[in-house]
């Protein structure tokens, strides 16, 4: 996997405390749902940190994730992109987005921007929105999720690994709607080489590793 050398130009890009801007923009940008392994040489960092695409620009990129106390102007090594992102079929005419934990909303932002650029409609379900969204995106309450998923052609969810078993109880998704739902799982990517098993996810076809075979899974692969 190729490693890219970049420079941190801005930390906390925007209103969030979990974004950074790097230059130059990478020649192989991650797709929504994929991630990079990031490492800052010369720091006390021991394990690589997963960073996710937030916004791409002509000469820079904004990434998001839970990163340590890096400094502006520091060098950053990025390896990747890794994992499976959201499928092209999810970039539908009517996309519904919902992060079960609001701290994961940033990781769905790049998907929303891709869909908007394709002149599609986007609805975002959130009780406590953490992002400044374009006015084209309709913001809905969680009580509207059931009607919204029927309206949608595709649905993107984000959920922490610890809450994954409870997902069917938290969201009512009818059997006829499940084929269009994809789930991005927030798991600890400790080793970065699909060997430690910390990010293991139980699927209908056995255990899989979110760092390699995810982080995005079809809903039907996770639940009946």
C-alpha positions in Angstrom: 0.0 0.0 0.0 1.4 3.4 -1.0 2.4 5.9 1.7 2.0 9.6 1.0 3.9 12.4 2.8 1.7 15.4 3.6 1.7 18.5 5.8 -0.9 19.5 8.4 -1.9 23.0 7.3 -4.8 23.5 9.7 -6.2 21.7 12.7 -9.9 21.9 13.6 -10.8 23.0 10.1 -14.3 24.4 10.4 -16.3 24.3 13.6 -15.3 20.7 14.5 -12.4 19.7 16.8 -11.8 16.5 14.9 -10.8 17.8 11.4 -7.5 18.7 9.8 -6.5 20.1 6.5 -3.5 18.6 4.7 -1.5 19.5 1.6 -1.0 18.4 -1.0 -4.2 16.7 -2.0 -3.6 12.9 -2.5 -3.6 11.5 -6.0 -5.8 8.5 -4.9 -8.4 10.0 -2.6 -10.4 7.7 -0.4 -14.0 7.0 -1.3 -16.7 7.8 1.3 -16.5 5.1 4.0 -12.9 4.3 3.4 -10.0 5.4 5.6 -6.3 6.2 5.8 -3.8 5.0 8.3 -2.1 8.2 9.6 1.2 8.5 11.4 3.1 11.6 12.6 6.9 10.9 12.5 8.9 12.2 15.5 5.9 12.2 17.9 5.0 9.9 20.8 2.4 8.2 18.6 2.7 4.4 18.7 -0.3 3.2 16.7 -1.6 4.4 13.4 -4.8 6.6 13.5 -7.6 6.1 11.1 -8.6 9.3 9.2 -11.7 9.6 7.0 -12.4 11.8 4.0 -14.4 14.9 4.8 -13.9 17.4 2.0 -11.6 17.4 -1.1 -10.3 20.6 -2.7 -8.1 21.3 -5.6 -4.9 21.7 -3.6 -5.8 20.3 -0.2 -7.9 17.8 1.7 -9.9 17.9 4.9 -9.9 14.6 6.9 -11.7 13.8 10.1 -11.3 11.3 12.9 -10.1 11.0 16.5 -6.4 12.0 16.2 -3.9 12.9 19.0 -2.5 16.3 19.7 -0.7 16.9 16.5 0.7 20.3 15.6 0.1 22.6 12.6 3.0 22.3 10.0 3.8 18.8 11.2 4.6 16.2 8.7 2.0 13.4 8.4 2.3 10.0 6.6 -0.9 8.6 5.2 -1.2 5.1 4.0 -4.1 3.8 2.0 -6.9 4.1 1.3 -8.1 1.0 3.2 -11.3 -0.9 3.5 -14.6 -1.0 1.6 -16.6 2.3 1.3 -20.1 2.9 0.3 -21.1 1.2 -2.9 -21.8 3.2 -6.1 -25.4 2.0 -6.0 -25.9 4.0 -2.8 -25.3 7.2 -4.6 -29.0 7.2 -5.5 -31.4 9.9 -6.6 -32.8 10.1 -3.0 -30.3 9.3 -0.2 -31.1 9.1 3.5 -28.2 9.6 6.0 -28.2 8.9 9.7 -25.4 8.5 12.3 -26.7 6.6 15.3 -24.0 8.4 17.3 -23.7 12.1 16.4 -19.9 11.9 16.8 -19.8 9.9 13.6 -21.7 12.4 11.4 -18.5 13.9 9.9 -17.7 10.5 8.4 -20.9 10.6 6.3 -20.4 14.2 5.0 -18.3 13.3 2.0 -20.9 10.8 0.8 -23.6 13.6 1.0 -21.4 16.0 -1.0 -20.8 13.4 -3.7 -24.6 12.7 -4.0 -25.4 16.4 -4.1 -22.9 16.9 -6.9 -24.8 14.3 -8.9 -27.9 16.5 -8.5 -29.6 14.0 -6.2 -31.7 14.7 -3.1 -30.3 14.1 0.4 -32.2 13.9 3.7 -30.2 13.8 7.0 -31.7 12.4 10.2 -30.3 14.0 13.4 -31.6 15.1 16.8 -28.5 17.1 17.6 -26.8 18.0 14.3 -23.0 18.6 14.6 -22.4 19.9 11.1 -23.2 22.9 9.0 -25.0 21.3 6.1 -25.8 22.9 2.7 -29.3 24.2 2.4 -30.1 21.6 -0.2 -30.0 18.9 2.5 -33.2 18.4 4.4 -32.7 17.8 8.1 -35.3 15.4 9.8 -36.0 14.2 13.3 -35.5 10.6 14.3 -39.2 10.1 14.5 -39.3 10.8 10.7 -36.9 8.0 9.9 -39.5 5.4 9.0 -41.2 7.6 6.4 -37.9 8.9 5.1 -36.5 5.4 4.4 -39.5 4.6 2.4 -38.9 7.8 0.4 -35.3 7.0 -0.2 -33.5 4.9 -2.9 -30.5 4.4 -0.6 -29.7 4.7 3.1 -26.3 5.2 4.8 -26.0 4.6 8.5 -23.0 5.0 10.9 -22.9 3.1 14.2 -20.2 2.4 16.8 -19.3 -1.3 17.0 -20.5 -1.6 20.6 -24.0 -0.5 19.5 -24.2 -2.6 16.4 -26.1 -5.6 18.0 -28.8 -3.1 19.2 -29.2 -1.4 15.8 -32.4 -3.4 14.8 -34.0 -2.3 18.0 -33.0 1.3 17.7 -34.2 1.7 14.1 -37.2 0.0 12.6 -36.3 -1.0 9.1 -38.9 -3.1 7.3 -37.7 -6.2 5.4 -38.6 -4.6 2.1 -36.3 -1.6 2.8 -33.2 -3.5 4.0 -31.7 -4.1 0.6 -30.9 -0.4 0.2 -29.3 0.1 3.6 -25.5 0.2 4.2 -23.9 0.4 7.6 -20.5 2.1 8.3 -19.1 0.6 11.5 -16.8 2.6 13.8 -14.4 0.1 15.3 -10.9 0.3 16.8 -8.4 -0.2 14.0 -5.5 -1.1 16.2 -3.1 -3.2 14.2 -3.9 -1.9 10.7 -3.1 -5.2 9.1 -6.2 -7.3 9.7 -4.5 -9.6 12.3 -5.4 -8.5 15.8 -9.1 -9.1 15.5 -10.2 -6.2 17.7 -12.5 -4.9 15.0 -14.2 -8.3 14.3 -17.8 -8.1 13.3 -20.3 -11.0 13.4 -22.1 -11.3 10.1 -24.5 -13.8 8.7 -21.6 -15.5 6.9 -19.3 -15.6 9.9 -16.8 -13.2 11.6 -15.3 -10.5 9.4 -12.8 -7.7 10.1 -14.1 -4.2 9.8 -10.6 -2.8 9.0 -10.4 -4.9 5.8 -13.8 -6.2 4.9 -15.6 -3.1 6.1 -16.0 -0.5 7.5 -19.1 -0.5 5.4 -21.3 -3.5 5.2 -24.7 -4.2 3.6 -27.4 -4.2 6.3 -28.5 -7.7 5.1 -25.1 -9.1 5.7 -25.3 -8.0 9.4 -29.0 -8.7 10.2 -31.8 -10.9 8.8 
